[in-house]
Amino acid sequence: MQEDGAVNIAPVVKIRDISTTIDRIAAAAKLSAAIAAMPPQSAPSK
């Protein structure tokens, strides 16, 4: 039974990792859009 449990858990972990990656990409895209929408004087100067 333990082996079956391990087999069942593996795909869930992969799906969770993919979801996390998608969330990070979406967050980065939103951040980029927010920065692009800002007036130049509001953007942090580096």
Kinemage of the C-alpha trace (Angstrom):
@kinemage 1
@onewidth
@group {chain A} dominant
@subgroup {mainchain}
@vectorlist {calphas} color= white
{ca met a 1} P 0.000 0.000 0.000
{ca gln a 2} L 2.882 2.397 0.744
{ca glu a 3} L 4.182 2.069 -2.808
{ca asp a 4} L 0.760 2.956 -4.215
{ca gly a 5} L 0.621 6.006 -1.949
{ca ala a 6} L 4.012 7.180 -3.206
{ca val a 7} L 2.915 6.707 -6.821
{ca asn a 8} L -0.303 8.657 -6.212
{ca ile a 9} L 1.453 11.531 -4.424
{ca ala a 10} L 4.116 12.091 -7.140
{ca pro a 11} L 1.739 13.520 -9.812
{ca val a 12} L 0.105 15.797 -7.230
{ca val a 13} L 3.494 17.268 -6.307
{ca lys a 14} L 4.294 17.862 -9.988
{ca ile a 15} L 0.924 19.553 -10.575
{ca arg a 16} L 1.469 21.743 -7.499
{ca asp a 17} L 4.944 22.734 -8.749
{ca ile a 18} L 3.525 23.625 -12.170
{ca ser a 19} L 0.765 25.698 -10.543
{ca thr a 20} L 3.324 27.530 -8.413
{ca thr a 21} L 5.445 28.253 -11.494
{ca ile a 22} L 2.399 29.559 -13.394
{ca asp a 23} L 1.489 31.757 -10.397
{ca arg a 24} L 5.025 33.170 -10.325
{ca ile a 25} L 4.971 33.891 -14.063
{ca ala a 26} L 1.556 35.562 -13.729
{ca ala a 27} L 2.757 37.645 -10.775
{ca ala a 28} L 5.883 38.689 -12.697
{ca ala a 29} L 3.757 39.630 -15.716
{ca lys a 30} L 1.430 41.732 -13.529
{ca leu a 31} L 4.429 43.420 -11.911
{ca ser a 32} L 5.964 44.182 -15.305
{ca ala a 33} L 2.653 45.593 -16.545
{ca ala a 34} L 2.322 47.750 -13.412
{ca ile a 35} L 5.868 49.101 -13.837
{ca ala a 36} L 5.275 49.746 -17.551
{ca ala a 37} L 2.024 51.605 -16.744
{ca met a 38} L 3.739 53.875 -14.195
{ca pro a 39} L 4.846 57.364 -15.153
{ca pro a 40} L 8.666 57.465 -15.481
{ca gln a 41} L 9.078 59.698 -12.406
{ca ser a 42} L 7.223 57.126 -10.237
{ca ala a 43} L 9.418 54.226 -11.323
{ca pro a 44} L 12.291 53.414 -8.941
{ca ser a 45} L 15.586 54.580 -10.404
{ca lys a 46} L 18.433 52.076 -10.233
